[in-house]
Amino acid sequence: VTGSLFGTFILDLEYYIYAYFINPKRDFSKTLTSYLNHKDFANALLYVDHHKNEIEDKSLNSALFQLVIAGFSIFVVYSTRSVFAQSLVLSIFASSIYKLIEQYLNDNYENWFWIMKIPPKKDTVTIYLVVLVVVFAFCLYIF
């Protein structure tokens, strides 16, 4: 249970890492760090939720990270017996799939594929999502 809870929040850490380390001079970063400095965590979470699309080159919320976490999920499910590790990785993978579906339904999935010069078409993203869900279902079957 603990691994599942941690896994759902791992992808959201990217915004805080961005605000403190990657680009602390942007308005997004300044506002977020101001909320955190004043210990206003509820508004910090709301701010991230409302402004999450302002950051374009995300490292954890991207197709590249999904491919890495998909392969890592298969590896962890096969190699370890630690339920914490398995649930953590599978929770991160599921959360990543959910976030892509959310972007897909809002027709805002181009930033997810920032690693590619030309973003894929919606049909290609649909196939990509189906493959991810099949890999996730396979991991759950092995788990």
NUDOMI-290568 format. One record per atom (N, C-alpha, C, O): residue number from 1; atom name; x, z, y. Coordinates in Angstrom, 2 decimals, decimal comma, padded with zeros to 5 digits. Each point is the difference from the previous one (the first is absolute). Layout:
> NUM  CA  X  Z  Y
...
//
This chain:
> 1  N  000,83  000,00  -001,18
> 1  CA  -000,83  000,00  001,18
> 1  C  000,88  000,00  001,25
> 1  O  -000,29  -000,71  000,96
> 2  N  001,35  001,49  -000,96
> 2  CA  000,87  000,09  001,18
> 2  C  000,66  -001,34  000,29
> 2  O  000,10  -000,41  001,16
> 3  N  000,35  -000,27  -002,21
> 3  CA  000,62  -001,31  000,18
> 3  C  -000,97  -001,00  000,59
> 3  O  000,39  -000,83  000,83
> 4  N  -001,63  000,89  -001,25
> 4  CA  -001,02  -000,92  000,54
> 4  C  -000,23  000,25  001,48
> 4  O  -000,13  -000,94  000,78
> 5  N  000,07  002,20  -000,40
> 5  CA  -000,22  000,33  001,41
> 5  C  001,17  -000,44  000,86
> 5  O  -000,20  -000,58  001,07
> 6  N  001,41  000,85  -001,51
> 6  CA  001,18  -000,41  000,75
> 6  C  000,07  -001,52  000,12
> 6  O  000,34  -000,54  001,05
> 7  N  -000,67  -000,13  -002,13
> 7  CA  000,09  -001,46  -000,03
> 7  C  -000,89  -000,70  001,00
> 7  O  000,34  -001,07  000,50
> 8  N  -001,49  001,67  -000,21
> 8  CA  -000,91  -000,65  000,95
> 8  C  000,52  000,06  001,43
> 8  O  -000,41  -000,80  000,83
> 9  N  001,30  001,75  -000,54
> 9  CA  000,49  000,15  001,37
> 9  C  001,38  -000,62  000,23
> 9  O  000,45  -000,09  001,14
> 10  N  000,22  -000,33  -002,19
> 10  CA  001,35  -000,55  000,13
> 10  C  000,02  -001,21  000,91
> 10  O  000,88  -000,13  000,85
> 11  N  -001,85  -000,77  -001,00
> 11  CA  -000,01  -001,22  000,80
> 11  C  -000,25  000,29  001,48
> 11  O  000,44  -000,76  000,86
> 12  N  -001,13  001,84  -000,58
> 12  CA  -000,26  000,36  001,40
> 12  C  001,23  000,60  000,68
> 12  O  000,05  000,06  001,23
> 13  N  000,92  000,38  -002,00
> 13  CA  001,23  000,52  000,59
> 13  C  000,77  -001,06  000,78
> 13  O  000,81  000,32  000,87
> 14  N  -001,08  -001,57  -001,19
> 14  CA  000,70  -001,09  000,68
> 14  C  -000,20  000,05  001,51
> 14  O  000,93  -000,29  000,75
> 15  N  -002,12  000,63  -000,30
> 15  CA  -000,29  000,03  001,43
> 15  C  000,80  001,11  000,70
> 15  O  000,43  -000,17  001,14
> 16  N  -000,24  001,27  -001,81
> 16  CA  000,76  001,11  000,57
> 16  C  001,49  -000,29  000,00
> 16  O  000,71  000,35  000,94
> 17  N  -000,24  -000,99  -001,99
> 17  CA  001,40  -000,44  -000,05
> 17  C  000,26  -001,02  001,10
> 17  O  001,02  000,05  000,68
> 18  N  -001,96  -000,96  -000,50
> 18  CA  000,11  -001,00  001,06
> 18  C  000,07  000,67  001,38
> 18  O  000,84  -000,36  000,83
> 19  N  -001,72  001,33  -000,62
> 19  CA  -000,07  000,66  001,30
> 19  C  001,26  000,80  000,32
> 19  O  000,42  000,05  001,16
> 20  N  000,18  000,58  -002,16
> 20  CA  001,16  000,86  000,26
> 20  C  001,35  -000,71  -000,14
> 20  O  000,94  000,33  000,72
> 21  N  -000,85  -001,29  -001,63
> 21  CA  001,31  -000,56  -000,31
> 21  C  000,15  -001,49  000,28
> 21  O  001,04  -000,42  000,52
> 22  N  -002,03  -000,38  -000,83
> 22  CA  000,17  -001,45  000,09
> 22  C  -000,14  -000,51  001,43
> 22  O  000,86  -000,72  000,49
> 23  N  -001,95  001,09  000,17
> 23  CA  -000,22  -000,48  001,36
> 23  C  -000,67  001,09  000,84
> 23  O  -001,18  -000,13  000,33
> 24  N  001,90  001,17  000,03
> 24  CA  -000,60  001,12  000,72
> 24  C  -000,36  -000,31  001,46
> 24  O  -000,64  000,83  000,65
> 25  N  001,03  -001,98  -000,13
> 25  CA  -000,26  -000,30  001,40
> 25  C  -001,32  -000,74  000,23
> 25  O  -000,42  -000,16  001,15
> 26  N  -000,23  -000,29  -002,19
> 26  CA  -001,28  -000,69  000,17
> 26  C  -001,09  000,99  000,39
> 26  O  000,10  001,19  -000,28
> 27  N  -001,14  -001,71  000,91
> 27  CA  -001,12  000,86  000,41
> 27  C  -000,66  000,66  -001,20
> 27  O  -000,40  001,16  000,08
> 28  N  000,28  -001,90  -001,18
> 28  CA  -000,57  000,57  -001,22
> 28  C  000,79  001,23  -000,42
> 28  O  -000,58  001,04  -000,30
> 29  N  001,89  -001,17  000,29
> 29  CA  000,87  001,09  -000,44
> 29  C  -000,07  001,20  000,95
> 29  O  -000,06  001,14  -000,45
> 30  N  000,05  -001,40  001,74
> 30  CA  -000,05  001,07  000,97
> 30  C  -001,30  000,79  -000,10
> 30  O  000,00  001,23  000,06
> 31  N  -001,10  -001,94  -000,22
> 31  CA  -001,29  000,68  -000,11
> 31  C  -000,08  000,81  -001,28
> 31  O  -000,47  001,14  000,01
> 32  N  000,91  -001,72  -001,11
> 32  CA  -000,06  000,70  -001,28
> 32  C  000,89  001,24  000,00
> 32  O  -000,42  001,06  -000,45
> 33  N  001,62  -001,18  000,96
> 33  CA  000,89  001,16  000,05
> 33  C  -000,53  001,07  000,95
> 33  O  000,21  001,19  -000,22
> 34  N  -000,90  -001,61  001,26
> 34  CA  -000,61  000,98  000,91
> 34  C  -001,08  000,81  -000,73
> 34  O  -000,07  001,22  000,15
> 35  N  -000,76  -001,90  -000,93
> 35  CA  -001,00  000,72  -000,80
> 35  C  000,66  000,99  -000,95
> 35  O  -000,43  001,15  -000,13
> 36  N  001,48  -001,61  -000,52
> 36  CA  000,67  000,86  -000,99
> 36  C  000,73  001,16  000,67
> 36  O  000,02  001,11  -000,54
> 37  N  000,57  -001,35  001,69
> 37  CA  000,69  001,08  000,71
> 37  C  -000,95  001,09  000,47
> 37  O  000,37  001,17  000,09
> 38  N  -001,60  -001,55  000,20
> 38  CA  -001,01  000,96  000,41
> 38  C  -000,81  000,54  -001,20
> 38  O  -001,01  000,68  000,18
> 39  N  001,47  -001,00  -001,37
> 39  CA  -000,63  000,45  -001,24
> 39  C  -001,48  -000,40  -000,09
> 39  O  -000,82  000,73  -000,56
> 40  N  000,51  -001,88  001,12
> 40  CA  -001,35  -000,55  -000,05
> 40  C  -000,04  -001,03  -001,14
> 40  O  -000,07  -001,21  000,24
> 41  N  000,10  001,72  -001,47
> 41  CA  000,12  -000,86  -001,18
> 41  C  -001,25  -000,84  -000,24
> 41  O  000,11  -001,13  -000,46
> 42  N  -001,27  001,66  000,76
> 42  CA  -001,24  -000,75  -000,20
> 42  C  -000,03  -001,25  000,87
> 42  O  -000,33  -001,08  -000,47
> 43  N  000,67  001,24  001,74
> 43  CA  000,03  -001,17  000,88
> 43  C  001,16  -000,94  -000,31
> 43  O  -000,10  -001,20  000,24
> 44  N  001,18  001,73  -000,78
> 44  CA  001,11  -000,86  -000,43
> 44  C  -000,46  -000,91  -001,13
> 44  O  000,30  -001,19  -000,01
> 45  N  -001,03  001,75  -000,95
> 45  CA  -000,52  -000,81  -001,10
> 45  C  -001,01  -001,03  000,50
> 45  O  000,01  -001,15  -000,45
> 46  N  -000,87  001,56  001,37
> 46  CA  -000,98  -000,95  000,56
> 46  C  000,70  -001,10  000,80
> 46  O  -000,39  -001,17  -000,07
> 47  N  001,42  001,55  000,80
> 47  CA  000,75  -000,99  000,78
> 47  C  000,66  -001,04  -000,92
> 47  O  -000,05  -001,20  000,27
> 48  N  000,66  001,68  -001,34
> 48  CA  000,62  -000,92  -000,95
> 48  C  -001,06  -000,92  -000,61
> 48  O  000,23  -001,20  -000,14
> 49  N  -001,37  001,74  -000,22
> 49  CA  -001,04  -000,80  -000,61
> 49  C  -000,51  -001,09  000,95
> 49  O  -000,26  -001,12  -000,42
> 50  N  000,12  001,45  001,70
> 50  CA  -000,52  -000,96  000,97
> 50  C  001,04  -001,02  000,46
> 50  O  -000,36  -001,09  000,44
> 51  N  001,63  001,43  -000,52
> 51  CA  001,06  -000,87  000,53
> 51  C  000,97  -000,48  -001,07
> 51  O  001,10  -000,44  000,32
> 52  N  -001,48  000,52  -001,57
> 52  CA  000,92  -000,36  -001,07
> 52  C  000,39  -001,47  -000,01
> 52  O  001,04  -000,36  -000,55
> 53  N  -001,85  -000,50  001,16
> 53  CA  000,31  -001,43  000,00
> 53  C  000,94  -000,40  001,13
> 53  O  000,37  -001,17  000,11
> 54  N  000,02  002,11  000,73
> 54  CA  000,93  -000,31  001,08
> 54  C  001,43  -000,18  -000,51
> 54  O  000,82  -000,64  000,66
> 55  N  -000,52  001,19  -001,81
> 55  CA  001,32  -000,16  -000,60
> 55  C  -000,07  -001,18  -000,95
> 55  O  -000,82  -000,01  -000,93
> 56  N  001,66  -000,98  001,16
> 56  CA  -000,11  -001,22  -000,80
> 56  C  000,89  000,01  -001,24
> 56  O  -000,49  -000,27  -001,10
> 57  N  001,75  000,57  001,25
> 57  CA  000,93  -000,05  -001,13
> 57  C  000,06  001,34  -000,71
> 57  O  000,93  000,78  000,20
> 58  N  -001,93  -000,51  -001,00
> 58  CA  -000,05  001,26  -000,72
> 58  C  000,78  -000,13  -001,30
> 58  O  -000,05  -001,03  -000,67
> 59  N  000,75  002,07  000,33
> 59  CA  000,79  -000,07  -001,24
> 59  C  -000,79  000,49  -001,20
> 59  O  000,08  -000,61  -001,07
> 60  N  -000,85  001,67  001,21
> 60  CA  -000,74  000,54  -001,14
> 60  C  -001,37  -000,66  -000,18
> 60  O  -000,50  -000,07  -001,11
> 61  N  -000,08  -000,41  002,18
> 61  CA  -001,29  -000,69  -000,06
> 61  C  000,24  -001,50  000,04
> 61  O  -000,33  -000,67  000,97
> 62  N  000,93  000,16  -002,05
> 62  CA  000,35  -001,41  -000,04
> 62  C  -000,01  -000,51  -001,44
> 62  O  000,01  000,78  -000,96
> 63  N  -000,04  -002,08  000,83
> 63  CA  000,00  -000,63  -001,32
> 63  C  001,33  000,27  -000,72
> 63  O  000,03  000,18  -001,21
> 64  N  001,06  -000,14  001,97
> 64  CA  001,30  000,28  -000,60
> 64  C  000,02  001,37  -000,66
> 64  O  000,46  000,15  -001,13
> 65  N  -000,97  000,86  001,83
> 65  CA  -000,05  001,34  -000,57
> 65  C  -000,94  000,04  -001,21
> 65  O  000,27  000,69  -000,98
> 66  N  -001,38  -001,44  001,05
> 66  CA  -000,93  -000,02  -001,13
> 66  C  000,65  -000,54  -001,26
> 66  O  -000,21  000,52  -001,09
> 67  N  001,00  -001,57  001,24
> 67  CA  000,68  -000,55  -001,17
> 67  C  000,99  001,00  -000,58
> 67  O  000,13  000,13  -001,21
> 68  N  000,56  000,57  002,10
> 68  CA  000,96  001,02  -000,46
> 68  C  -000,73  001,14  -000,70
> 68  O  000,41  000,43  -001,07
> 69  N  -001,50  000,06  001,68
> 69  CA  -000,72  001,13  -000,58
> 69  C  -000,72  -000,41  -001,29
> 69  O  -000,19  000,83  -000,88
> 70  N  -000,22  -002,09  000,76
> 70  CA  -000,62  -000,48  -001,25
> 70  C  001,02  000,06  -001,14
> 70  O  -000,30  000,51  -001,08
> 71  N  001,49  -001,04  001,34
> 71  CA  001,05  000,06  -001,02
> 71  C  000,41  001,43  -000,31
> 71  O  000,22  000,35  -001,16
> 72  N  -000,12  000,47  002,18
> 72  CA  000,38  001,39  -000,19
> 72  C  -001,09  000,76  -000,76
> 72  O  000,31  000,89  -000,80
> 73  N  -001,56  -001,23  001,03
> 73  CA  -001,11  000,65  -000,72
> 73  C  000,10  -000,27  -001,50
> 73  O  -000,14  000,91  -000,81
> 74  N  000,39  -002,15  000,47
> 74  CA  000,16  -000,34  -001,42
> 74  C  001,17  000,76  -000,59
> 74  O  -000,10  000,55  -001,10
> 75  N  001,21  -000,51  001,83
> 75  CA  001,19  000,72  -000,48
> 75  C  -000,29  001,48  -000,20
> 75  O  000,34  000,56  -001,04
> 76  N  -000,96  000,08  002,02
> 76  CA  -000,25  001,45  -000,07
> 76  C  -000,99  000,33  -001,11
> 76  O  000,18  000,98  -000,72
> 77  N  -001,22  -001,78  000,58
> 77  CA  -001,01  000,27  -001,02
> 77  C  000,61  -000,10  -001,40
> 77  O  -000,34  000,77  -000,89
> 78  N  001,26  -001,73  000,71
> 78  CA  000,64  -000,16  -001,30
> 78  C  001,12  001,02  -000,25
> 78  O  000,19  000,44  -001,13
> 79  N  000,54  -000,07  002,18
> 79  CA  001,24  000,74  -000,24
> 79  C  -000,11  001,51  000,11
> 79  O  000,80  000,71  -000,61
> 80  N  -001,73  -000,20  001,36
> 80  CA  -000,03  001,44  000,20
> 80  C  -001,27  000,61  -000,58
> 80  O  -001,04  -000,66  -000,10
> 81  N  001,14  001,90  -000,27
> 81  CA  -001,16  000,74  -000,49
> 81  C  -000,51  000,98  001,05
> 81  O  -000,95  000,75  -000,24
> 82  N  001,59  -000,75  001,40
> 82  CA  -000,41  000,88  001,08
> 82  C  -001,31  -000,51  000,60
> 82  O  -000,05  -001,07  000,61
> 83  N  -000,98  001,84  -000,78
> 83  CA  -001,31  -000,39  000,52
> 83  C  000,02  -000,05  001,53
> 83  O  -000,65  -000,84  000,61
> 84  N  001,41  001,75  000,01
> 84  CA  000,12  000,00  001,45
> 84  C  000,57  -001,33  000,49
> 84  O  -000,56  -000,62  000,91
> 85  N  001,67  000,18  -001,49
> 85  CA  000,64  -001,25  000,42
> 85  C  -000,92  -001,19  -000,24
> 85  O  -000,12  -000,87  000,86
> 86  N  -000,52  000,83  -002,00
> 86  CA  -000,91  -001,10  -000,31
> 86  C  -001,17  -000,04  000,97
> 86  O  -000,35  -001,07  000,51
> 87  N  -000,26  002,22  -000,26
> 87  CA  -001,17  000,02  000,89
> 87  C  000,41  -000,30  001,44
> 87  O  -000,76  -000,63  000,73
> 88  N  001,93  001,08  -000,32
> 88  CA  000,49  -000,28  001,35
> 88  C  000,17  -001,50  000,21
> 88  O  -000,49  -000,56  000,98
> 89  N  001,20  -000,08  -001,90
> 89  CA  000,27  -001,43  000,14
> 89  C  -001,28  -000,82  -000,11
> 89  O  -000,20  -000,94  000,77
> 90  N  -000,66  001,28  -001,71
> 90  CA  -001,25  -000,74  -000,16
> 90  C  -000,92  000,21  001,20
> 90  O  -000,74  -000,90  000,39
> 91  N  000,78  002,08  000,19
> 91  CA  -000,80  000,26  001,19
> 91  C  000,50  -000,81  001,20
> 91  O  -000,79  -000,52  000,78
> 92  N  002,08  000,42  -000,64
> 92  CA  000,58  -000,82  001,07
> 92  C  -000,40  -001,46  -000,21
> 92  O  -000,38  -000,68  000,95
> 93  N  000,47  000,21  -002,18
> 93  CA  -000,36  -001,37  -000,32
> 93  C  -001,48  -000,26  000,29
> 93  O  -000,35  -001,02  000,60
> 94  N  -000,52  001,93  -001,02
> 94  CA  -001,44  -000,15  000,24
> 94  C  -000,30  000,02  001,49
> 94  O  -000,82  -000,78  000,48
> 95  N  001,46  001,66  000,25
> 95  CA  -000,21  000,09  001,44
> 95  C  000,45  -001,29  000,69
> 95  O  -000,64  -000,46  000,94
> 96  N  001,73  -000,10  -001,41
> 96  CA  000,51  -001,25  000,56
> 96  C  -000,99  -001,14  -000,25
> 96  O  -000,24  -000,82  000,89
> 97  N  -000,31  000,76  -002,08
> 97  CA  -001,00  -001,03  -000,31
> 97  C  -001,23  000,18  000,88
> 97  O  -000,53  -000,97  000,53
> 98  N  000,09  002,21  -000,38
> 98  CA  -001,17  000,28  000,83
> 98  C  000,23  -000,44  001,45
> 98  O  -000,88  -000,60  000,61
> 99  N  002,07  000,89  -000,08
> 99  CA  000,29  -000,37  001,39
> 99  C  000,04  -001,51  000,17
> 99  O  -000,43  -000,51  001,03
> 100  N  000,94  -000,20  -002,02
> 100  CA  -000,01  -001,46  000,09
> 100  C  -001,43  -000,52  -000,06
> 100  O  -000,35  -000,92  000,74
> 101  N  -000,47  001,47  -001,61
> 101  CA  -001,40  -000,43  -000,07
> 101  C  -000,70  000,25  001,33
> 101  O  -000,78  -000,83  000,47
> 102  N  001,07  001,96  000,14
> 102  CA  -000,57  000,32  001,30
> 102  C  000,40  -001,04  001,05
> 102  O  -000,83  -000,47  000,77
> 103  N  002,11  000,11  -000,75
> 103  CA  000,48  -001,03  000,92
> 103  C  -000,60  -001,37  -000,33
> 103  O  -000,33  -000,78  000,89
> 104  N  000,21  000,50  -002,17
> 104  CA  -000,56  -001,27  -000,47
> 104  C  -001,46  -000,15  000,45
> 104  O  -000,39  -001,07  000,47
> 105  N  -000,39  002,11  -000,61
> 105  CA  -001,41  -000,06  000,38
> 105  C  -000,18  -000,11  001,51
> 105  O  -001,02  -000,51  000,47
> 106  N  001,98  000,98  000,29
> 106  CA  -000,03  -000,10  001,46
> 106  C  000,68  -001,27  000,51
> 106  O  000,18  -000,17  001,21
> 107  N  000,21  -000,73  -002,13
> 107  CA  000,74  -001,23  000,33
> 107  C  001,23  000,28  000,85
> 107  O  000,29  -000,72  000,96
> 108  N  000,43  001,77  -001,33
> 108  CA  001,19  000,40  000,74
> 108  C  001,17  000,20  -000,95
> 108  O  000,80  000,92  000,18
> 109  N  -000,70  -001,77  -001,19
> 109  CA  001,00  000,19  -001,05
> 109  C  001,32  -000,72  000,29
> 109  O  000,95  000,15  -000,76
> 110  N  -000,87  -000,93  001,84
> 110  CA  001,22  -000,76  000,27
> 110  C  001,20  000,91  000,21
> 110  O  001,11  -000,32  -000,45
> 111  N  -001,31  001,46  001,13
> 111  CA  001,11  000,93  000,23
> 111  C  000,51  000,61  -001,29
> 111  O  001,15  000,44  -000,07
> 112  N  -001,99  -000,40  -000,96
> 112  CA  000,40  000,55  -001,29
> 112  C  001,09  -000,86  -000,63
> 112  O  000,82  000,49  -000,77
> 113  N  -000,82  -001,77  001,11
> 113  CA  000,94  -000,96  -000,58
> 113  C  001,03  -000,44  001,04
> 113  O  000,36  -001,17  000,07
> 114  N  000,12  002,12  000,73
> 114  CA  000,96  -000,30  001,05
> 114  C  001,30  -000,55  -000,54
> 114  O  000,74  -000,67  000,73
> 115  N  -000,44  000,93  -001,97
> 115  CA  001,25  -000,45  -000,60
> 115  C  000,02  -001,53  -000,19
> 115  O  001,06  -000,61  -000,09
> 116  N  -002,25  000,02  000,04
> 116  CA  -000,12  -001,45  -000,21
> 116  C  -000,07  -000,71  001,35
> 116  O  -000,59  000,51  000,95
> 117  N  001,20  -001,69  -000,87
> 117  CA  -000,04  -000,75  001,25
> 117  C  -001,42  -000,46  000,31
> 117  O  -000,45  000,08  001,15
> 118  N  -000,23  -000,56  -002,17
> 118  CA  -001,38  -000,46  000,17
> 118  C  -000,89  000,93  -000,82
> 118  O  000,17  000,09  -001,22
> 119  N  -001,12  000,61  001,86
> 119  CA  -000,87  000,91  -000,75
> 119  C  -000,85  -000,77  -001,01
> 119  O  -000,40  -001,13  000,27
> 120  N  000,13  001,72  -001,41
> 120  CA  -000,79  -000,70  -001,02
> 120  C  -001,45  -000,16  000,43
> 120  O  -000,50  000,71  000,87
> 121  N  -000,16  -001,66  -001,50
> 121  CA  -001,42  -000,23  000,27
> 121  C  -000,81  001,08  -000,71
> 121  O  000,50  000,71  -000,86
> 122  N  -001,76  -000,61  001,25
> 122  CA  -000,86  001,06  -000,52
> 122  C  -000,16  -000,12  -001,52
> 122  O  -000,07  001,02  -000,70
> 123  N  000,00  -002,24  000,18
> 123  CA  -000,13  -000,18  -001,45
> 123  C  001,23  000,52  -000,74
> 123  O  -000,12  000,59  -001,08
> 124  N  001,28  -000,83  001,65
> 124  CA  001,24  000,48  -000,61
> 124  C  000,06  001,52  000,03
> 124  O  000,46  000,63  -000,96
> 125  N  -000,92  -000,04  002,05
> 125  CA  -000,02  001,46  000,10
> 125  C  -000,98  000,58  -001,02
> 125  O  000,25  001,06  -000,57
> 126  N  -001,36  -001,75  000,33
> 126  CA  -000,96  000,44  -001,01
> 126  C  000,65  000,04  -001,38
> 126  O  -000,17  000,96  -000,74
> 127  N  000,90  -002,00  000,40
> 127  CA  000,70  -000,04  -001,29
> 127  C  001,05  001,11  -000,07
> 127  O  000,14  000,66  -001,02
> 128  N  000,58  -000,47  002,11
> 128  CA  001,00  001,07  000,08
> 128  C  -000,65  001,37  -000,24
> 128  O  000,54  000,82  -000,74
> 129  N  -001,69  -000,59  001,36
> 129  CA  -000,72  001,26  -000,19
> 129  C  -000,45  000,18  -001,44
> 129  O  000,11  001,10  -000,55
> 130  N  -000,60  -002,14  -000,07
> 130  CA  -000,43  000,08  -001,40
> 130  C  001,19  000,36  -000,89
> 130  O  -000,13  000,82  -000,91
> 131  N  001,27  -001,44  001,15
> 131  CA  001,20  000,31  -000,78
> 131  C  000,40  001,46  000,18
> 131  O  000,34  000,68  -000,96
> 132  N  -000,39  -000,19  002,20
> 132  CA  000,33  001,41  000,24
> 132  C  -000,95  000,93  -000,73
> 132  O  000,43  000,99  -000,60
> 133  N  -001,71  -001,29  000,63
> 133  CA  -000,99  000,85  -000,67
> 133  C  000,22  -000,04  -001,52
> 133  O  -000,16  001,03  -000,66
> 134  N  000,51  -002,17  000,12
> 134  CA  000,27  -000,10  -001,44
> 134  C  001,24  000,82  -000,36
> 134  O  000,00  000,70  -001,02
> 135  N  001,04  -000,77  001,84
> 135  CA  001,20  000,81  -000,26
> 135  C  -000,34  001,49  000,09
> 135  O  000,47  000,79  -000,81
> 136  N  -001,28  -000,43  001,79
> 136  CA  -000,40  001,40  000,13
> 136  C  -000,83  000,46  -001,20
> 136  O  000,20  001,10  -000,52
> 137  N  -001,13  -001,94  000,08
> 137  CA  -000,82  000,33  -001,16
> 137  C  000,88  000,15  -001,25
> 137  O  -000,22  000,89  -000,81
> 138  N  001,21  -001,76  000,67
> 138  CA  000,94  000,10  -001,12
> 138  C  000,76  001,33  000,04
> 138  O  000,16  000,66  -001,03
> 139  N  000,28  -000,28  002,22
> 139  CA  000,71  001,28  000,14
> 139  C  -000,90  001,17  -000,35
> 139  O  000,44  000,95  -000,63
> 140  N  -001,70  -001,01  001,04
> 140  CA  -000,94  001,06  -000,35
> 140  C  -000,25  000,06  -001,50
> 140  O  -000,16  001,07  -000,57
> 141  N  000,13  -002,23  -000,06
> 141  CA  -000,18  -000,05  -001,45
> 141  C  001,17  000,66  -000,72
> 141  O  -000,19  000,74  -000,96
> 142  N  001,40  -001,00  001,44
> 142  CA  001,20  000,59  -000,62
> 142  C  000,07  001,50  000,31
> 142  O  000,45  000,78  -000,84
> 143  N  -000,87  -000,39  002,03
> 143  CA  000,04  001,39  000,45
> 143  C  -000,80  000,87  -000,94
> 143  O  -000,09  001,21  000,20
//
